[in-house]
Amino acid sequence: MKMTTAQRVAYLGGAFSLGIYSAFNNYTMALWLTSVTSSYALISLLGNSRSIEGAVVSPAVGFLSDHTWLGWLGRRRPFILVGGLTSAALIAATPTIGRLPLLAALDISASTAQLVLIVVTIVLFTVTFNMADDVHKALRADLVQDAELNILSSVATVVELASQVGLLVLGFLVWTNGIPDSAFVLVGALVALGVLATVLGVREPPPEVWMERGAESKEESRGRLPALAFLRQYRGAFMFCLVALAYWSGVNAVLPLLTIYVRDILGTNEGEAQLLPGLLLLSTTLFAIPAGWLATRIGKKRVLAAGYAVMAAGAVVGLLITTKEQGAVLFFAAGIGNAATVLSIPIMADLVPRQHMGVATGLLAAAGSIAAPAASLVAGGLSEIYGPRVIFAVMAVSVVIAIALLPTVRPPATIAVEDESMRQPPESPVGPDGTPAVLQPAERSD
């Protein structure tokens, strides 16, 4: 299916919503939460854009979208519409809901009642937004294929990161001394705007197309494996999921408390606390394409390992710096390392056959969903004892573990060849004329 320019722009509305949501949820909202709770663990848990229940909700909603057709709205857009607008409304209303006397009948203080209502609201808008966002990513594969899919994915990433930077710059300029209720209203409106752009501007393929593709998928389904069988057969992919779990545990230990660290440790105001993390997002955006270019020349795993090393070194530096100027340099440099994570899906594609990429990418997403809340609880709990600077210690340890596990990530063919060579001596290949053939070096996948 060929998308028009207008439809491409409309689809990117969802990427814009994701950027606005992620910037506010990961960075800005944490500063606001310090006014209602002093618990770093709770702030860290609520400030993550992924939650553990998403590991169950998102696959279930994806399954439902596969078996839905609502006429003009199609398969995916009903879920994007309902999930996205519900999340937008809850975001906009979060401070107001916290002040409602909904728990007045309970024997708890007003501050505790406010906190409970805020926690419930944040959990609900996190789940509903992730539901819409995951289906939005599935819609991308419905609309385009092959080279056009690669291009659309790259542009969507740039739009997402650019909108994150834009919101953080706005916070630096406007929300300098506190996060007002109007910030939630503005963010909710922007999220809703992006969702509506996608729902109103995109046209999904008609049911006849899915009937034709369904015939092909039945043939391909013979090659599908249950998740446990997949992990046994493709050990390299399993190890890469563990690498992702370790890396994202480190990243998610830092992100929700990063603005608090910048404000309280580096001595900035709340506007500057939002701007400095924007430098990390900016450098990630600038170096994402160069990372891919470099990977084709020296190997994807080498570039990823180098990016991880930069992030680990940055975490150590984060334990030592004391000024916002030092923080600005650190965050920009860390973004260069973080840009290497765009290679995650290409590396996974080297580890499993194409017909199993659905299972593979699902397991990678599950690793992220597990890492986010677990890391938040650990880093938040330690921050309550040692202060928010400790989040970088958690990150350093986690990323070093990821680097240590990365050499175990090998394609199954490489493992099979190495295992066979250990069981029997190598045989000299013979050419068609009976003379020894010249061995050609194998292509390196690392």
N, C-alpha and C positions, 0 to 999 in steps of 0.2 A: 504494500500500500504506500503510495507516494503522498507525503504531507505537503500542503501548501505552506507558504511563509506565515500566513495568518494563523493556521492551526499550530505550527511550530511555536510561535510566540504565545499562543493560548496555552499550550502544554507547559511551557516554562513558567506559567503562573503558579503551578504547584511547587516548582523549585524555589520560586520567590517566597512562597508561604513557608517552606521548610527553612529557608535561611533566616527569615524574621523570627520564626518560632524558636529555632536553635539558639540564636544569639540572645534572645530575651530569657529563655529558660535556663541556659547554661551560665550566663554571665550577669545580666541585669537583675533578674529576679532574686538572686542570692543576696544582693545588697539590701533589697526590700525585706527579705525574710529575717534579717538580723533585727528588725524592729519588732518582730512578734515572737522570736525564739532565740535563745543563746546557744542552742545545741548545734554544734558543727556537724554532727552525724546526721541529724534530721535535715539540715540545710543542704548537705551534700547529696543525700538521698533524693530529696525533692528537686534539686537542681539538675539532675541528669535527664537528658531528653529521651532516654530509654528506661523501661521498667521491666521487671521480671515477668509480669503478667503478659507483656507483649509477646513473649515466647509462645504463649498459648493462643491469645486473641488474634494476632496477625495471621498465623497459618489458617485458623478457622475462618476468618473473614475472606482470606484469599480463596479458600475452597468454595465458599458461598458465591463469590464473584465469578468463579468458573462456571457456575450452574444457574446464573441469573441472566435474564434479558427483559428489560423494562422499556421496550420500544425505543423512543427517541433517546432516552438516557443511556441505553446500552447495558453493558455488563459491569464495567468498573466505576463509571461516574456516579451511580447511585450511592456507592459506599464512600467515594471521595466527597460527595455533596453532604451526606449526613454526618460522616465523621469529621470532616473539615469544619463545617459550620457549627456543629455542636461544640467542638473544641474552641473555636473562635469566640463563641458566646460565653463559654465558661471562663476563658482567659480574661475577657473584658469585665466579667462580673466578679472575679475572685475577691478583690478587697471588699466589695459590697456584701457578698455572701458571708464573708468572715464576720461582718458586724450584725447580721440578722439574728434575732433571738430564737433561733430554731431549737436550741438545746436548753432553753430556760427552765424546762421542767426537771432537768437533771441537777443533781447536787454537786455542781462543779463551778469553779470560778469563771468569771466572764472572759478572762484571758485564755484559760484552757479551752473554753467553748469556741472562742475565735480561732485558736490554733487548730482544733479538730476540724472545723468547717473548712479552713484553708487547706489542710492536708487532703481531705476528701476531694475538694474541688481540683487541686493540682493533679492528683492521681487520675481523676476522670478526664481532665483535658489532655493529659499525657497519653492515656490509652486511646482516646478517640482520635487524637492527631496521628499517632503511629498507625492506627488502622487505615486512615485516609492516605498517609504517605506511602505505606507499603503497597497498597493497591495502585497508587499513582505510578510507582515504579513498574508494576506489572503491566499497566497500560502502555508504558513506553515500548515494551516488547511486542505488544499487540499492534502498535501503529506502524512501526518501521522495523527493518531487518538489516543484518549484515553491516555494510559500511555506514549506512545512514543511521543505524542504531548507535554505532560508536561515536559518530559526530554529535548526535543528540545527547548522548550521555555526557560527553565532555562539556558541551555548552550548558547543560543543566547543572553540572558541578560548579562551573564558573558563576552562573547566576546565583546559585545557593550561597556560595562564599561571598560574593560581592554584596548581596543583600544583608548578610551578617555584618560585614564591615560597615555598611551604610547605617544600620541601626545602632551600632556601637558608637559611630561618629556622632549620630544624633544625640545619643545619651550623653556623650562628652560635652556637646554644645548646650544642651537644654537641661538635663537632669544632673546638675553639678552638685547639689547639696542634698539630694534625696530623690527617691523614686515615688512620684505621686500616683494617685489612683488613675489619673488620665493616661499614664503610660500603658496601663493594662488595656484601657479602652482603645488606644491607638494601635497597639499590637494586635488585638483581636480584630479590629477593622482591616488591617493590612493582611492578616492571615485569610480572612473571609474574602477579600478582594482577589487574592491569588487563586483561591479555590474556585470562585465563581468564573474567573477567566478560563480555567481549564474546563469546567463543566459546560459552560456556554459556548466555548470556541472550538472544542475538539469534537470530531465525529468518529465514532468507533466503527470498525468493520461490521457489516451486516451479518445476521446469523448464518447465511449461506456460506460465508467464508469459513466460519468456525466448523460447519459440517464437513467441508472439504479437508480442513486441517485435522479434524477429529479422526478421519480415516487414516491419515498418516500417523497420528499419535498412537493409534492402536497397534500399528506395526512396531513403532519405536518402543512401546511400553514393555515389550518382551525383554528389553535390555535393562529395565529399571531394577534397582535393588532397594530393599528395605534399608533404613538408616544404619542399623547395626551391621548388616552384611556389607554395606558400603564401606564402613570404617575398617572392617577386617580385610577387605580386598585392597583398598587404597590407603595404605598406611601413611604414605606421604601426605595425603590430603588430611588425614586424621591429625598428624603432627602439625600441619599448618593451622588447623583449627586451634590446637593448643598454643601455637605461637600467637595467633590473633587474640586468644583469651588472655595471655600474659600481657601483650602490648596494650590492649584496650583497658585492661585492669589498671595499668599505670596511668594512661591518659585520663580515664574517668575518675581516678583518685584526685586529679588536679583540677579538672575543668570546673566543677561546681563551686569550688572554694577559691578559684583563682582571683576573682575580683576582690574578695575579702582579703586575701594575701596581699594584693597590690595596695589596697587601701590602708590596711592595718600595719603591714610590715615595711612597705616601701614608702609610706607616708604621703599618699595622694588623696585628693578628694574623690567623691563618687563619680564625677564625670571622667576624670583621668583614669580611674579604675576600670572603666568600661572601654576607654580608648586603647590602652596598652595591649590587651588581648587581641584587639583588632589588628595589630601589627602581625601577630602570628597567622591570622586568617589571610591577611594580605600577601605575605610571603608564600604561604601555601598555594594561593591562587597563582602567583607569578611563576612558581617553580614546578607546578604540577606537570605541564607539558614538557619542559626540559627533562624532568625525571623519566618520563616515558621515552624520550629520545635517547637518553643515556642508556636506558635499560636494553635497547635494541643493539647497543654496541658492546657493552661489557657484561651483560647478563642481568636479569631481573632480580635474582636473589642477592647479587652483590650490591645493587643499588638500594634494595630494601634494607639490607644489613647496614649499609652506610647511613641511611636515614635513621634507623633505630639507634645507631651509635651516636649520632648528633643529638637525638632526643635524650639519651641516657646522660651524655655529657652536660646537656642543658639542665637536666634535673639536678645534677650535682652542683652546678653553678647557682641554681635557684636556692640552694641551702645556704649560700654564702653572701649573696648580694644584699645591699642595704638601701640603694637609691633607685628612684624611678627611671633615671637615665640608664643605669645598668639594666634595669628591667626591660626597657625598650629594645636594647641591643639583644638581650637574651631571647625575647619573644620573637623578634624577627628572624633570628638564627634558628630557633626551634621550628618555625614554620617551614624553613627549607628542608629540615629533616622529615617533618610530618608529610611533606609533599610526596615522599616515596610510597606512602600508603595507597596511592592510586594504582599501584601494581598488584594489589591483593587479588583481584579477580583474574587478571592475566596469569598470575602464578598458579592459581587454582586450576585454570584451564589447561596448564601444562601437567597437572597431576591426575586428572580424571578424564575419561572420554566425554565427548560433547553431550551424549545422551544422559549423562549423570550430573550435569552442571546444576540442575535444579536442586537436587539433594545437596550438592556441595555448597552452593551459595546459601541455602537454608541453614546448613550447619554453621557457616561463618556468621550469619546473622544471629543465630542462637548463642554463639560464643560471646558476641557483643552484648546481648540481652542479659546474659549471666554475669558478665564482667562488670557492667555498669553499677547495679545495686550492691554487689559484693564489695567492689572497690570503694564505693561511697561510704559504706558502713565502716570499713576498716580505716580509711583515711579520716573520716569524720570523727570516729572514736578516738583515734590517736591525736587529732588536732585539739580535742577538748583537754587532753592531758599535757601535750607539748606545744600547742599553738599551731596555727595554720601553716607555718613553714615546713612542718613534717610531711605535708602532702608530696613534696618533691623527693623525700627519702623513699616513700612508697613507690613512686613512679620509677626512680632509679633502679630499685631492686626488680620491679616487674619487667622493665624493658631489658635489663641484663639477662633475665631468664628467657625472654623472647629471643634475644640474640643467641644464647646458648642452645636453644632448641632448633634454630633455623637450619643448621647443617643436617639435621635428621629429615628435612623435607626433601624427598627425592621422588622422581616419577617411578611408577611401578616397573617400567622397562629397565631402568637403571638398577633397581634392586634385584630384579630377576637375573640380569646378566651377571651381577656381582655374586649372587648366591650360586649360580651355576658354575662360575669360575672357581669357587671354593670347593665344589664337590668333585670336579674332574679337571685334568690338565687341559690347557687350551690346545685346540687343533689348528694346524696351519691350513687355511683355506686354499682350495685348488681352483685355478681358472679353467675355462672351457678347453684349453689345449693341453691340460694336464700339468702345467707348470704352476708353481706357487703364485698365488694372487697377491697383489699389494694391498695391505690393509689401509683403509682410509680412516682418518680420525673422526670419531662420532661428534655430532653437533652438541655443544654444551647448552644445557638448559638453565644453568645457574648464572 
